[in-house]
Amino acid sequence: MIKKCLFPAAGYGTRFLPATKSLPKEMLPIITKPLIHYGVEEALEAGMNTMAIVTGRGKRALEDYFDISYELEHQIKGSSKEPLLKGIRHIQNSCVFTYIRQKEMRGLGDAVLKGEPLIGQEPFAVVLADDFCIHDKGDGVLKQMVKIYNKYKCSVIGIMEVPKSETYRYGIVQGDIIDDNILSITDMVEKPKVEDAPSNLAIIGRYILTPDIFKLIKSVKPGAGGEIQITDALKMQAQEGKVIGYKFEGVRFDCGSIEGFVEATNYMYNRGKECW
């Protein structure tokens, strides 16, 4: 079983300045819970209990959030506010949290590689917390992907259809359909020009990776800005027939953008208080 989930959380979140000058973007709240809280809940639902978080400078709020606040607990004990901590207490009691720092922002591939000491040689999930995914009528996205992994025993990446005009914003995949919503990926390219995109199937921030990905990332040459792209390593895996693309069930919001963040907030508000 997959027990570990990696959260790359070292980015600056510059699109939300000045708020992210001192607040990690993963701590931006959708109603009453920060983005990373939803990501951890999704991983926990999928059977994972070890959360490995790759942080950076100014990210101590992430560690504090998943720790006990004795002063706060004392102040609200027995009051009407105490039930509001039920969700975070459940996470604290159910999960182990480990942390490591990414000293330089060198791309998602490098962030995943920094997590190797926390993951070891076992399959693991990766969640980008600002890709906010919700499935109202069934299993969360990661739980869906675990089922796919259990069937094919190789790396699985979450994909979704996007307008052709927006393919330049994503990693784009190409592959052969092998089942409903399942592709055997043959090629992928990071943020192609619209006219060069091999399809309109975009990678979103949900992955299940086999541990050989670490060795492949180490062989990837840095691209523009010195960044190491996870898609380059996944492309090498795909050439060996070892990457599945899964068109997940549910909705996804790009909470790395202001527009997507507002849409996600409105969506969750309209779902009702019991869903927060």
Backbone as JSON, one array per atom type, in Angstrom:
{
  "sequence": "MIKKCLFPAAGYGTRFLPATKSLPKEMLPIITKPLIHYGVEEALEAGMNTMAIVTGRGKRALEDYFDISYELEHQIKGSSKEPLLKGIRHIQNSCVFTYIRQKEMRGLGDAVLKGEPLIGQEPFAVVLADDFCIHDKGDGVLKQMVKIYNKYKCSVIGIMEVPKSETYRYGIVQGDIIDDNILSITDMVEKPKVEDAPSNLAIIGRYILTPDIFKLIKSVKPGAGGEIQITDALKMQAQEGKVIGYKFEGVRFDCGSIEGFVEATNYMYNRGKECW",
  "N": [[0.83, -1.2, 0.0], [0.35, 2.28, -0.61], [1.79, 4.59, 1.41], [2.93, 7.07, 1.84], [2.88, 10.58, 1.21], [3.96, 13.23, -0.73], [4.45, 16.69, -0.43], [5.26, 19.3, -2.31], [6.22, 22.39, -1.28], [7.61, 24.8, -1.37], [7.55, 27.06, -2.9], [7.27, 30.59, -3.77], [4.82, 31.87, -4.21], [4.14, 34.22, -5.67], [2.07, 35.41, -7.08], [0.2, 36.1, -5.27], [1.11, 38.15, -3.75], [0.77, 41.11, -1.7], [0.21, 39.26, 0.32], [1.46, 36.75, 0.5], [3.96, 37.39, 1.27], [4.63, 36.92, 3.89], [3.09, 34.76, 4.46], [2.75, 31.4, 3.71], [1.75, 30.24, 0.47], [0.38, 27.87, 0.48], [-0.99, 27.99, 2.8], [-3.09, 29.66, 2.41], [-6.5, 30.27, 2.97], [-9.32, 28.29, 2.06], [-12.38, 29.08, 2.66], [-12.56, 28.04, 5.79], [-10.34, 26.45, 6.08], [-6.91, 25.89, 5.35], [-5.3, 25.56, 2.11], [-3.45, 23.39, 2.09], [-4.42, 21.78, 4.09], [-6.74, 20.61, 2.99], [-5.45, 19.09, 1.03], [-3.99, 17.25, 2.58], [-6.09, 15.93, 3.85], [-7.19, 14.66, 1.61], [-5.11, 12.9, 0.94], [-5.06, 11.34, 3.25], [-7.57, 10.14, 3.15], [-7.06, 8.46, 1.04], [-5.57, 6.49, 2.16], [-3.04, 7.11, 3.07], [-0.62, 7.91, 5.53], [1.68, 9.21, 6.21], [3.03, 12.27, 5.82], [5.09, 14.03, 3.81], [6.74, 16.97, 3.64], [8.06, 19.39, 1.56], [9.68, 22.21, 2.21], [10.53, 25.76, 2.44], [12.4, 28.79, 3.0], [10.77, 30.92, 5.35], [8.5, 29.4, 5.74], [7.56, 28.35, 8.09], [5.04, 28.42, 9.15], [3.62, 26.29, 8.11], [4.59, 24.03, 9.46], [3.87, 24.75, 12.05], [1.1, 24.76, 11.85], [0.31, 22.08, 11.66], [1.01, 21.21, 14.12], [0.49, 21.01, 17.7], [-1.25, 23.61, 19.32], [-0.86, 24.7, 22.3], [-1.61, 26.9, 23.89], [-3.8, 28.02, 22.51], [-5.52, 25.81, 22.54], [-6.01, 25.63, 25.27], [-7.31, 28.07, 25.75], [-9.77, 27.86, 24.38], [-10.93, 25.59, 25.28], [-13.72, 23.65, 26.11], [-15.47, 25.56, 25.18], [-17.77, 26.99, 22.72], [-16.25, 27.15, 20.49], [-14.43, 25.1, 20.43], [-15.18, 22.7, 18.98], [-14.49, 23.42, 16.37], [-11.91, 22.71, 15.95], [-11.9, 20.05, 15.45], [-11.4, 18.76, 12.97], [-8.64, 19.3, 12.36], [-7.45, 18.19, 14.59], [-8.01, 15.5, 14.17], [-6.41, 14.99, 11.93], [-3.86, 15.5, 13.05], [-3.72, 13.4, 14.88], [-3.77, 11.22, 13.26], [-1.74, 11.24, 11.38], [1.75, 11.27, 10.45], [4.15, 13.79, 10.27], [6.76, 14.92, 8.26], [9.6, 16.94, 7.41], [11.54, 18.77, 5.02], [13.95, 21.0, 3.61], [13.93, 22.89, 0.59], [16.45, 24.57, -0.7], [16.94, 26.24, -2.86], [14.86, 27.55, -5.45], [14.27, 25.44, -7.83], [12.56, 24.24, -9.6], [9.85, 21.8, -10.06], [10.7, 19.16, -10.36], [13.15, 19.14, -8.99], [12.22, 19.74, -6.42], [10.72, 17.43, -5.83], [12.81, 15.58, -5.86], [14.27, 16.47, -3.65], [12.73, 15.44, -1.67], [13.44, 12.8, -1.45], [14.98, 11.64, 0.77], [12.98, 11.54, 2.7], [11.08, 9.88, 1.65], [12.23, 7.45, 0.69], [12.74, 4.17, -0.78], [10.13, 3.51, -2.07], [6.82, 3.37, -3.54], [5.0, 6.44, -3.94], [2.79, 9.24, -3.32], [2.23, 12.46, -4.83], [1.22, 15.69, -4.1], [0.18, 18.78, -5.25], [-0.64, 21.45, -3.51], [-1.95, 23.78, -4.31], [-3.35, 23.06, -6.52], [-6.48, 22.51, -6.38], [-8.63, 20.01, -5.69], [-11.78, 18.47, -5.91], [-14.23, 16.0, -5.33], [-17.5, 15.55, -5.41], [-19.26, 13.37, -5.37], [-18.14, 10.93, -4.75], [-15.13, 8.98, -4.37], [-12.13, 10.76, -3.46], [-9.63, 12.39, -5.54], [-6.97, 11.33, -5.24], [-7.51, 8.85, -4.03], [-8.89, 7.6, -6.08], [-6.78, 7.41, -7.89], [-4.99, 5.73, -6.58], [-6.29, 3.29, -6.82], [-5.99, 2.9, -9.56], [-3.2, 2.7, -9.69], [-2.82, 0.34, -8.2], [-3.78, -1.51, -9.99], [-2.14, -1.27, -12.31], [0.47, -0.94, -11.46], [2.48, 1.05, -11.86], [3.81, 4.38, -12.47], [1.38, 6.95, -12.04], [-0.38, 9.64, -13.36], [-2.4, 12.49, -12.79], [-4.69, 13.75, -15.12], [-6.37, 16.16, -17.23], [-8.79, 17.5, -19.52], [-8.16, 20.49, -21.27], [-8.86, 23.77, -22.64], [-7.67, 24.17, -25.97], [-6.35, 26.54, -26.4], [-5.14, 27.06, -24.01], [-3.08, 25.33, -23.53], [-0.43, 26.01, -23.35], [0.1, 26.6, -20.75], [0.49, 24.36, -19.25], [1.87, 21.05, -18.46], [1.72, 18.83, -21.1], [0.23, 15.85, -22.33], [0.55, 12.9, -24.4], [-0.93, 9.92, -25.62], [-1.99, 6.42, -25.66], [-5.25, 5.18, -25.6], [-6.31, 2.91, -23.18], [-8.3, 2.08, -21.53], [-11.44, 3.1, -20.03], [-11.1, 6.49, -19.52], [-8.37, 6.18, -19.12], [-5.01, 6.32, -20.07], [-2.15, 5.04, -21.75], [0.74, 6.6, -21.5], [2.72, 8.08, -23.99], [4.22, 10.26, -24.67], [5.23, 13.52, -23.54], [5.19, 17.03, -22.92], [6.5, 20.03, -21.57], [4.68, 22.88, -21.03], [4.05, 23.65, -23.87], [4.11, 25.56, -26.97], [1.0, 26.68, -28.3], [0.5, 25.76, -30.9], [2.2, 23.63, -31.0], [1.41, 21.75, -29.2], [0.82, 18.37, -28.3], [-1.66, 17.36, -27.66], [-4.75, 18.11, -25.93], [-4.65, 17.38, -23.33], [-3.94, 17.89, -20.1], [-1.49, 17.84, -17.5], [-2.21, 17.69, -14.1], [-1.87, 18.67, -10.6], [-1.5, 16.06, -9.25], [0.01, 13.07, -8.51], [1.12, 9.68, -8.62], [4.0, 8.07, -7.93], [6.63, 5.86, -8.85], [9.56, 4.65, -7.11], [11.87, 4.73, -8.71], [11.82, 7.08, -10.0], [13.4, 8.99, -8.75], [16.07, 8.47, -9.46], [15.89, 8.95, -12.17], [15.23, 11.69, -12.21], [17.63, 12.76, -11.32], [19.16, 12.49, -13.56], [18.19, 14.34, -15.29], [18.66, 17.2, -17.25], [19.05, 20.62, -16.33], [16.65, 23.09, -17.32], [15.28, 26.09, -18.73], [16.08, 28.9, -16.74], [17.39, 27.32, -14.95], [15.78, 25.33, -13.95], [14.54, 22.12, -12.99], [12.55, 19.87, -14.52], [9.8, 17.85, -13.67], [8.39, 16.59, -15.64], [10.25, 15.87, -17.58], [11.6, 13.72, -16.43], [9.44, 11.97, -16.1], [8.81, 11.57, -18.75], [10.9, 9.95, -19.6], [10.31, 7.66, -18.14], [7.88, 7.08, -19.36], [8.65, 6.35, -21.92], [9.42, 3.8, -21.54], [7.08, 2.58, -21.2], [5.84, 2.96, -18.72], [4.11, 4.77, -17.49], [0.97, 5.88, -16.58], [-1.8, 7.78, -17.58], [-4.48, 9.38, -16.02], [-7.76, 10.36, -16.35], [-9.33, 11.99, -14.13], [-12.21, 11.83, -11.91], [-14.21, 14.5, -10.89], [-13.8, 17.95, -9.83], [-11.5, 20.6, -10.54], [-9.57, 23.3, -9.33], [-7.47, 25.98, -10.11], [-5.73, 27.14, -7.75], [-3.46, 28.54, -7.56], [-3.76, 30.78, -8.92], [-5.4, 33.97, -8.76], [-8.0, 34.16, -9.78], [-8.81, 31.43, -9.92], [-8.63, 30.78, -7.23], [-10.63, 32.35, -6.06], [-12.87, 31.25, -7.36], [-12.79, 28.64, -6.31], [-13.25, 29.18, -3.62], [-15.86, 30.27, -3.67], [-17.2, 28.04, -4.67], [-16.87, 26.11, -2.63], [-18.16, 27.44, -0.53], [-20.77, 27.48, -1.43], [-21.35, 24.79, -1.37], [-21.95, 24.25, 1.23], [-21.84, 24.46, 4.83], [-21.26, 22.08, 6.15], [-19.39, 20.85, 4.61], [-16.96, 22.09, 4.82]],
  "CA": [[0.0, 0.0, 0.0], [1.06, 3.56, -0.64], [1.62, 5.2, 2.73], [3.55, 8.38, 1.94], [2.48, 11.61, 0.26], [4.91, 14.34, -0.76], [3.87, 18.0, -0.73], [6.23, 20.37, -2.63], [5.61, 23.61, -0.73], [8.69, 25.77, -1.15], [7.41, 28.2, -3.8], [7.04, 31.9, -3.17], [3.43, 32.32, -4.35], [4.24, 35.66, -5.97], [0.83, 35.97, -7.63], [-0.65, 36.53, -4.16], [1.74, 39.22, -2.98], [1.73, 40.98, -0.6], [-0.21, 38.31, 1.36], [2.42, 35.66, 0.61], [5.25, 37.89, 1.75], [4.9, 36.26, 5.17], [2.19, 33.62, 4.6], [2.91, 30.43, 2.61], [0.53, 30.17, -0.35], [-0.34, 26.66, 0.87], [-1.78, 28.31, 3.98], [-4.23, 30.5, 2.05], [-7.68, 29.49, 3.35], [-10.58, 28.15, 1.34], [-13.32, 29.23, 3.78], [-11.94, 27.98, 7.12], [-9.2, 25.54, 6.11], [-5.91, 26.23, 4.34], [-5.21, 24.65, 0.97], [-2.72, 22.17, 2.38], [-5.29, 20.94, 4.92], [-7.54, 19.81, 2.07], [-4.57, 18.11, 0.4], [-3.69, 16.2, 3.55], [-7.32, 15.14, 3.99], [-7.3, 13.83, 0.42], [-4.12, 11.83, 1.06], [-5.47, 10.47, 4.35], [-8.68, 9.35, 2.63], [-6.5, 7.47, 0.12], [-4.84, 5.49, 2.93], [-1.68, 7.55, 3.38], [-0.53, 8.48, 6.88], [2.95, 9.91, 6.37], [3.05, 13.43, 4.95], [6.43, 14.57, 3.66], [6.54, 18.32, 3.11], [9.27, 20.1, 1.14], [9.44, 23.62, 2.52], [11.61, 26.7, 2.16], [12.47, 29.9, 3.97], [9.51, 31.61, 5.61], [7.39, 28.45, 5.66], [7.35, 27.72, 9.39], [3.6, 28.34, 9.45], [3.16, 24.96, 7.75], [4.91, 23.14, 10.57], [3.07, 25.15, 13.21], [-0.31, 24.42, 11.63], [0.09, 20.66, 11.94], [1.45, 20.94, 15.48], [-0.48, 21.39, 18.73], [-1.13, 24.95, 19.9], [-1.34, 24.48, 23.66], [-2.26, 28.11, 24.39], [-5.11, 28.1, 21.88], [-6.34, 24.7, 23.06], [-6.41, 25.99, 26.63], [-8.22, 29.22, 25.72], [-11.1, 27.56, 23.86], [-11.41, 24.32, 25.83], [-15.06, 23.68, 26.68], [-16.29, 26.62, 24.59], [-18.43, 26.65, 21.45], [-15.24, 27.17, 19.44], [-13.58, 23.9, 20.46], [-15.47, 21.76, 17.88], [-13.89, 23.86, 15.12], [-10.6, 22.08, 15.83], [-12.07, 18.6, 15.31], [-10.76, 18.28, 11.75], [-7.18, 19.35, 12.45], [-7.06, 17.2, 15.6], [-8.05, 14.18, 13.53], [-5.21, 14.9, 11.11], [-2.7, 15.4, 13.94], [-3.71, 12.1, 15.53], [-3.75, 10.15, 12.25], [-0.63, 11.36, 10.44], [3.1, 11.67, 10.82], [4.63, 14.84, 9.37], [8.2, 15.11, 8.15], [9.88, 18.16, 6.66], [12.88, 19.01, 4.52], [13.95, 22.28, 2.9], [14.5, 23.13, -0.73], [17.15, 25.83, -0.47], [16.79, 27.07, -4.06], [13.69, 27.21, -6.26], [14.82, 24.9, -9.08], [11.55, 23.48, -10.33], [9.12, 20.73, -9.37], [11.53, 17.96, -10.33], [14.11, 19.27, -7.9], [11.48, 19.65, -5.16], [10.43, 16.02, -5.59], [14.08, 14.93, -5.53], [14.62, 16.83, -2.27], [11.95, 14.6, -0.76], [13.89, 11.4, -1.45], [15.31, 11.1, 2.11], [11.76, 11.33, 3.47], [10.26, 8.86, 0.99], [12.9, 6.17, 0.57], [12.53, 3.4, -2.0], [8.78, 2.96, -2.13], [5.93, 4.25, -4.3], [4.47, 7.54, -3.13], [1.96, 10.22, -4.0], [2.64, 13.87, -4.81], [0.09, 16.61, -4.19], [0.42, 20.22, -5.3], [-1.8, 21.91, -2.74], [-2.7, 24.84, -4.97], [-4.31, 22.41, -7.41], [-7.53, 22.16, -5.43], [-9.47, 19.02, -6.36], [-12.92, 18.04, -5.12], [-15.19, 15.12, -5.98], [-18.66, 15.58, -4.52], [-20.12, 12.19, -5.41], [-17.42, 9.67, -4.55], [-13.76, 9.01, -3.87], [-11.24, 11.84, -3.83], [-8.78, 12.12, -6.7], [-5.87, 10.43, -4.89], [-8.03, 7.51, -3.8], [-9.12, 7.06, -7.41], [-5.49, 7.11, -8.52], [-4.42, 4.56, -5.91], [-6.91, 2.12, -7.45], [-5.34, 2.72, -10.86], [-1.85, 2.2, -9.42], [-2.91, -1.06, -7.77], [-4.05, -2.33, -11.17], [-1.09, -1.23, -13.32], [1.76, -0.99, -10.77], [3.45, 1.98, -12.43], [3.49, 5.77, -12.16], [0.08, 7.42, -12.5], [-0.49, 11.1, -13.25], [-3.73, 13.03, -13.02], [-4.79, 14.59, -16.32], [-7.69, 16.7, -17.53], [-8.87, 18.24, -20.78], [-8.16, 21.95, -21.16], [-8.99, 24.38, -23.95], [-6.43, 24.14, -26.75], [-5.68, 27.84, -26.27], [-4.48, 27.16, -22.71], [-2.11, 24.25, -23.36], [0.89, 26.57, -23.05], [0.21, 26.79, -19.31], [0.54, 23.06, -18.58], [2.51, 19.91, -19.07], [0.72, 18.21, -21.98], [0.58, 14.45, -22.6], [0.02, 12.18, -25.54], [-0.9, 8.51, -25.28], [-2.94, 5.48, -26.25], [-6.35, 4.82, -24.69], [-6.32, 1.49, -22.84], [-9.52, 1.81, -20.78], [-12.18, 4.34, -19.8], [-10.37, 7.56, -18.83], [-7.0, 5.74, -18.82], [-4.11, 6.34, -21.21], [-0.74, 4.69, -21.62], [1.37, 7.82, -22.02], [3.87, 7.85, -24.86], [5.03, 11.47, -24.79], [4.74, 14.68, -22.81], [6.01, 18.22, -23.11], [6.19, 21.05, -20.58], [4.23, 24.2, -21.5], [4.34, 23.85, -25.29], [3.34, 26.54, -27.71], [-0.32, 26.13, -28.65], [0.56, 25.04, -32.17], [3.07, 22.46, -30.85], [0.87, 20.83, -28.18], [0.43, 17.09, -28.89], [-3.07, 17.1, -27.34], [-5.25, 19.09, -24.96], [-4.7, 16.68, -22.04], [-2.96, 18.57, -19.26], [-1.13, 17.26, -16.21], [-2.55, 18.51, -12.93], [-0.97, 18.41, -9.49], [-1.69, 14.8, -8.55], [0.87, 12.04, -9.07], [1.64, 8.55, -7.86], [5.29, 7.83, -8.58], [7.46, 4.75, -8.39], [10.78, 5.25, -6.57], [12.92, 4.93, -9.71], [11.75, 8.46, -10.48], [14.49, 9.78, -8.18], [17.25, 8.26, -10.3], [15.63, 9.62, -13.45], [15.34, 13.14, -12.01], [19.05, 13.09, -11.21], [19.76, 12.51, -14.9], [17.57, 15.41, -16.07], [19.45, 18.44, -17.38], [18.25, 21.81, -16.04], [16.17, 23.85, -18.46], [15.28, 27.54, -18.59], [16.12, 29.35, -15.36], [18.01, 26.31, -14.1], [14.76, 24.48, -13.35], [14.48, 20.7, -13.33], [11.13, 19.58, -14.7], [9.38, 16.48, -13.4], [7.9, 16.0, -16.9], [11.38, 15.27, -18.3], [11.82, 12.4, -15.83], [8.29, 11.14, -16.42], [8.9, 11.21, -20.17], [11.8, 8.8, -19.68], [9.52, 6.52, -17.68], [6.84, 6.79, -20.36], [9.28, 5.68, -23.06], [9.51, 2.39, -21.17], [5.72, 2.11, -20.99], [5.63, 2.87, -17.29], [3.34, 5.9, -16.97], [-0.45, 5.89, -16.9], [-2.53, 9.03, -17.38], [-5.85, 9.1, -15.55], [-8.7, 11.48, -16.38], [-10.0, 11.78, -12.85], [-13.58, 12.31, -11.7], [-14.23, 15.6, -9.95], [-13.49, 19.29, -10.36], [-10.18, 21.1, -10.13], [-9.41, 24.74, -9.39], [-6.08, 26.44, -10.03], [-5.66, 28.11, -6.66], [-2.25, 29.34, -7.7], [-4.18, 32.04, -9.55], [-6.43, 34.65, -7.99], [-9.31, 33.79, -10.32], [-9.12, 30.08, -9.49], [-8.81, 30.78, -5.78], [-11.97, 32.9, -5.79], [-13.83, 30.25, -7.83], [-12.81, 27.54, -5.34], [-13.89, 29.68, -2.4], [-17.3, 30.33, -3.92], [-17.7, 26.67, -4.84], [-16.95, 25.47, -1.31], [-19.17, 28.13, 0.25], [-22.08, 27.06, -1.92], [-21.57, 23.4, -1.0], [-22.55, 24.19, 2.55], [-20.91, 24.49, 5.97], [-20.87, 20.74, 6.56], [-18.33, 20.37, 3.71], [-15.74, 22.87, 4.99]],
  "C": [[0.87, 1.25, 0.0], [0.76, 4.3, 0.65], [2.12, 6.63, 2.82], [3.07, 9.32, 0.84], [3.42, 12.79, 0.39], [4.2, 15.62, -1.19], [5.0, 18.99, -1.04], [5.6, 21.7, -2.23], [6.65, 24.68, -0.46], [8.54, 27.03, -2.0], [7.03, 29.49, -3.1], [5.59, 32.37, -3.26], [3.33, 33.79, -4.71], [2.95, 36.26, -6.53], [-0.11, 36.45, -6.53], [0.05, 37.54, -3.26], [0.75, 40.39, -2.84], [1.37, 39.94, 0.46], [0.85, 37.24, 1.59], [3.83, 36.13, 0.95], [5.63, 37.2, 3.06], [4.04, 35.01, 5.38], [2.42, 32.65, 3.44], [1.62, 30.32, 1.81], [-0.29, 28.93, -0.01], [-1.22, 26.87, 2.1], [-2.93, 29.27, 3.67], [-5.51, 29.7, 2.28], [-8.77, 29.48, 2.28], [-11.65, 28.02, 2.42], [-12.53, 29.16, 5.09], [-10.72, 27.09, 7.2], [-8.2, 25.93, 5.03], [-5.83, 25.17, 3.25], [-4.54, 23.33, 1.34], [-3.52, 21.23, 3.28], [-6.14, 20.04, 4.03], [-6.68, 18.74, 1.4], [-4.24, 16.96, 1.31], [-4.92, 15.32, 3.78], [-7.49, 14.18, 2.8], [-6.34, 12.64, 0.48], [-4.54, 10.83, 2.14], [-6.63, 9.58, 3.91], [-8.18, 8.21, 1.74], [-5.64, 6.43, 0.83], [-3.43, 5.86, 3.31], [-1.65, 8.22, 4.76], [0.79, 9.16, 7.18], [3.02, 11.03, 5.35], [4.45, 14.05, 4.96], [6.33, 15.92, 2.95], [7.89, 18.97, 2.82], [9.0, 21.59, 1.28], [10.63, 24.48, 2.1], [11.61, 27.78, 3.22], [11.1, 30.56, 4.12], [8.3, 30.7, 5.61], [7.09, 27.78, 7.0], [5.88, 27.59, 9.76], [3.03, 26.97, 9.1], [3.4, 23.97, 8.89], [4.05, 23.46, 11.79], [1.62, 24.71, 13.07], [-0.59, 22.97, 12.0], [0.64, 20.24, 13.3], [0.35, 21.35, 16.45], [-0.19, 22.81, 19.21], [-1.72, 24.9, 21.31], [-2.09, 25.7, 24.2], [-3.67, 28.24, 23.82], [-6.04, 27.02, 22.43], [-6.87, 25.04, 24.46], [-7.48, 27.08, 26.63], [-9.63, 28.82, 25.3], [-11.67, 26.24, 24.4], [-12.78, 24.49, 26.49], [-15.97, 24.73, 26.1], [-16.93, 26.14, 23.3], [-17.44, 26.61, 20.29], [-14.45, 25.87, 19.36], [-13.91, 22.91, 19.33], [-14.85, 22.15, 16.54], [-12.52, 23.23, 14.89], [-10.68, 20.58, 15.58], [-11.3, 18.06, 14.1], [-9.25, 18.24, 11.86], [-6.68, 18.38, 13.53], [-7.04, 15.81, 15.01], [-6.8, 13.97, 12.68], [-3.97, 14.71, 11.99], [-2.58, 14.01, 14.56], [-3.53, 10.95, 14.54], [-2.49, 10.13, 11.41], [0.69, 11.64, 11.15], [3.57, 12.7, 9.8], [6.15, 14.92, 9.43], [8.47, 16.27, 7.21], [11.34, 18.17, 6.19], [12.84, 20.28, 3.69], [14.56, 22.17, 1.5], [15.14, 24.52, -0.68], [17.04, 26.79, -1.65], [15.56, 26.6, -4.83], [14.18, 26.75, -7.64], [13.84, 23.97, -9.78], [10.96, 22.33, -9.53], [9.95, 19.46, -9.3], [12.52, 17.99, -9.19], [13.42, 19.16, -6.55], [11.15, 18.2, -4.82], [11.71, 15.28, -5.19], [14.51, 15.25, -4.11], [13.87, 15.97, -1.26], [12.43, 13.17, -0.68], [14.26, 10.87, -0.06], [14.08, 10.83, 2.97], [10.92, 10.18, 2.93], [10.93, 7.49, 1.02], [12.55, 5.49, -0.74], [11.16, 2.7, -1.98], [7.91, 3.89, -2.96], [5.29, 5.28, -3.38], [3.61, 8.45, -3.99], [2.61, 11.59, -3.92], [1.38, 14.71, -4.98], [0.61, 18.04, -4.25], [-0.82, 20.88, -4.69], [-2.59, 23.0, -3.44], [-3.5, 24.34, -6.18], [-5.39, 21.81, -6.51], [-8.54, 21.27, -6.13], [-10.56, 18.52, -5.41], [-13.78, 17.09, -5.96], [-16.38, 14.96, -5.05], [-19.35, 14.22, -4.36], [-19.38, 10.87, -5.16], [-16.02, 9.89, -4.03], [-13.02, 10.27, -4.33], [-10.29, 11.41, -4.93], [-7.66, 11.14, -6.36], [-6.36, 9.01, -4.66], [-8.37, 6.84, -5.13], [-7.81, 6.6, -8.05], [-4.8, 5.91, -7.87], [-5.0, 3.28, -6.52], [-6.28, 1.84, -8.82], [-3.93, 2.16, -10.67], [-1.88, 0.71, -9.04], [-3.15, -2.01, -8.94], [-2.84, -2.42, -12.09], [0.33, -1.24, -12.75], [2.85, -0.15, -11.46], [3.02, 3.4, -12.08], [2.15, 6.16, -12.78], [0.04, 8.93, -12.33], [-1.93, 11.51, -13.56], [-3.74, 13.93, -14.24], [-6.22, 15.07, -16.49], [-7.63, 17.41, -18.87], [-8.92, 19.73, -20.49], [-8.39, 22.52, -22.55], [-7.64, 24.41, -24.68], [-5.64, 25.43, -26.58], [-4.91, 27.99, -24.97], [-3.4, 26.09, -22.5], [-0.72, 24.76, -22.99], [1.13, 26.74, -21.55], [0.52, 25.49, -18.57], [1.6, 22.14, -19.19], [1.45, 19.16, -19.84], [1.18, 16.81, -22.36], [-0.04, 13.97, -23.9], [0.08, 10.7, -25.2], [-1.96, 7.7, -25.98], [-4.0, 5.11, -25.22], [-6.33, 3.31, -24.45], [-7.55, 1.1, -22.03], [-10.25, 3.13, -20.62], [-11.34, 5.31, -18.97], [-8.93, 7.21, -18.49], [-6.19, 5.69, -20.1], [-2.76, 5.75, -20.82], [0.03, 5.81, -22.3], [2.63, 7.48, -22.81], [4.77, 9.07, -24.97], [4.42, 12.56, -23.93], [5.71, 15.83, -23.01], [5.55, 19.29, -22.14], [5.89, 22.39, -21.24], [4.59, 24.46, -22.97], [3.62, 25.06, -25.86], [2.04, 25.88, -28.17], [-0.23, 25.28, -29.91], [1.4, 23.76, -32.07], [2.52, 21.43, -29.86], [0.39, 19.53, -28.83], [-1.02, 16.7, -28.63], [-3.56, 18.25, -26.47], [-5.4, 18.45, -23.59], [-3.56, 17.2, -21.16], [-2.73, 17.8, -17.96], [-1.55, 18.21, -15.11], [-1.77, 17.97, -11.72], [-1.28, 17.22, -8.63], [-0.87, 13.72, -9.26], [0.96, 10.87, -8.1], [2.88, 8.08, -8.61], [5.97, 6.61, -7.99], [8.84, 5.3, -8.03], [11.93, 5.41, -7.57], [12.89, 6.33, -10.29], [12.89, 9.31, -9.95], [15.75, 9.67, -9.04], [17.09, 8.99, -11.63], [15.74, 11.14, -13.31], [16.8, 13.57, -11.95], [19.73, 13.16, -12.57], [19.21, 13.62, -15.79], [18.47, 16.64, -16.09], [18.56, 19.64, -17.1], [17.85, 22.54, -17.32], [16.26, 25.34, -18.2], [15.24, 27.93, -17.12], [16.74, 28.35, -14.4], [17.03, 25.35, -13.47], [14.84, 23.05, -13.87], [13.02, 20.29, -13.36], [10.83, 18.11, -14.44], [8.9, 15.81, -14.69], [9.03, 15.35, -17.68], [11.68, 13.88, -17.75], [10.67, 11.46, -16.16], [8.3, 10.71, -17.89], [9.81, 10.01, -20.36], [11.09, 7.54, -19.21], [8.51, 6.1, -18.74], [7.41, 6.04, -21.56], [9.48, 4.2, -22.81], [8.13, 1.8, -20.88], [5.32, 2.03, -19.54], [4.9, 4.07, -16.69], [1.91, 5.82, -17.5], [-1.0, 7.3, -16.66], [-3.97, 8.73, -17.04], [-6.68, 10.38, -15.57], [-9.65, 11.31, -15.2], [-11.43, 12.31, -12.86], [-13.56, 13.39, -10.63], [-13.94, 16.92, -10.63], [-12.16, 19.76, -9.78], [-10.15, 22.61, -10.31], [-7.92, 25.08, -9.27], [-6.0, 27.54, -8.99], [-4.3, 28.78, -6.57], [-2.53, 30.66, -8.39], [-5.29, 32.66, -8.71], [-7.82, 34.25, -8.46], [-9.72, 32.4, -9.84], [-9.37, 29.99, -8.0], [-10.2, 31.29, -5.4], [-13.04, 31.9, -6.22], [-13.94, 29.1, -6.83], [-13.5, 27.96, -4.06], [-15.4, 29.74, -2.56], [-17.91, 28.94, -4.02], [-17.88, 26.0, -3.48], [-18.0, 26.13, -0.43], [-20.57, 27.64, -0.14], [-22.37, 25.59, -1.63], [-22.22, 23.26, 0.37], [-21.51, 24.0, 3.65], [-20.43, 23.1, 6.33], [-19.7, 20.2, 5.72], [-17.0, 21.08, 3.94], [-14.75, 22.11, 5.86]]
}
